[in-house]
Amino acid sequence: MLLIAEVSDTSFAYDRETKFPLYAKSGIKEAWIVNLKEGCVEVHTNPSEHGYDTSVKFRKGMTITPGCFSDVHIPVDEIIGQWEYPISV
């Protein structure tokens, strides 16, 4: 697997502290957390035995280029959308 993405609201701490180190140990090159509370996408790269060595937050107005798909450019606005926290359904 080249990339995994999690959408997090109430599970954010669990995703980042429990799942992501496991993803890194498994060799998944890139892991994203769509952080709904902060309205950003955290991109984690450079997996190691201890987790991901690099983490960058992308906010609205920015564009993400996945490491495994360098010809793809995804605006954060299209991932986050018009959500305002807290999200009401």
C-alpha positions as CSV (number, residue, x, y, z in Angstrom):
1,M,0.0,0.0,0.0
2,L,1.4,3.4,-1.0
3,L,-1.0,5.8,0.8
4,I,-3.6,5.6,3.5
5,A,-6.0,8.3,4.6
6,E,-8.0,8.6,7.8
7,V,-10.8,11.1,8.4
8,S,-10.7,12.0,12.1
9,D,-13.0,13.8,14.4
10,T,-13.3,12.2,17.8
11,S,-10.8,9.4,16.9
12,F,-7.9,11.8,16.1
13,A,-5.7,11.0,19.1
14,Y,-6.2,7.2,18.5
15,D,-5.5,7.5,14.8
16,R,-2.3,9.5,15.2
17,E,-0.9,7.8,18.3
18,T,-2.0,4.2,17.8
19,K,-2.8,3.5,14.1
20,F,-0.1,5.7,12.4
21,P,2.9,4.0,14.1
22,L,1.5,0.6,13.0
23,Y,1.1,1.9,9.4
24,A,4.7,3.2,9.5
25,K,6.0,-0.2,10.8
26,S,4.0,-1.9,8.0
27,G,5.9,0.2,5.5
28,I,3.1,2.4,4.2
29,K,5.0,5.2,2.6
30,E,2.5,8.0,3.3
31,A,-0.4,8.4,5.7
32,W,-2.9,11.3,5.8
33,I,-5.2,12.5,8.6
34,V,-8.0,14.7,7.6
35,N,-8.2,16.6,10.9
36,L,-11.8,18.0,11.0
37,K,-11.3,19.9,14.3
38,E,-8.4,21.9,12.9
39,G,-9.6,22.0,9.3
40,C,-6.4,20.6,7.9
41,V,-4.8,17.5,6.4
42,E,-1.7,16.2,8.1
43,V,0.6,14.3,5.7
44,H,3.0,11.9,7.4
45,T,5.9,10.5,5.4
46,N,9.3,8.7,5.8
47,P,8.1,5.6,7.8
48,S,10.4,4.1,10.4
49,E,10.2,1.6,13.2
50,H,9.0,4.4,15.5
51,G,6.4,6.0,13.3
52,Y,6.6,8.7,10.6
53,D,9.7,10.9,10.7
54,T,8.1,13.8,8.7
55,S,4.8,15.5,9.3
56,V,3.4,18.5,7.5
57,K,0.0,20.2,8.0
58,F,-1.8,21.4,4.9
59,R,-4.5,24.0,5.4
60,K,-7.3,25.4,3.2
61,G,-5.9,27.3,0.2
62,M,-3.0,24.8,-0.1
63,T,-2.5,21.9,-2.4
64,I,-1.2,18.4,-1.6
65,T,0.9,16.3,-4.0
66,P,1.0,12.7,-2.9
67,G,4.6,11.3,-2.9
68,C,3.5,8.2,-4.8
69,F,1.5,10.2,-7.4
70,S,3.7,13.3,-8.3
71,D,1.4,14.3,-11.2
72,V,-1.7,14.5,-8.9
73,H,-2.4,17.8,-7.1
74,I,-5.3,17.9,-4.6
75,P,-6.5,21.2,-3.2
76,V,-7.1,20.9,0.6
77,D,-10.4,22.8,0.1
78,E,-11.7,19.8,-2.0
79,I,-10.8,17.4,0.9
80,I,-12.1,19.5,3.8
81,G,-14.9,21.1,1.9
82,Q,-17.0,23.8,3.6
83,W,-17.1,22.0,6.9
84,E,-17.1,24.0,10.0
85,Y,-16.3,22.4,13.4
86,P,-18.3,21.2,15.1
87,I,-20.0,19.4,12.3
88,S,-23.7,19.1,12.5
89,V,-25.6,16.5,10.6
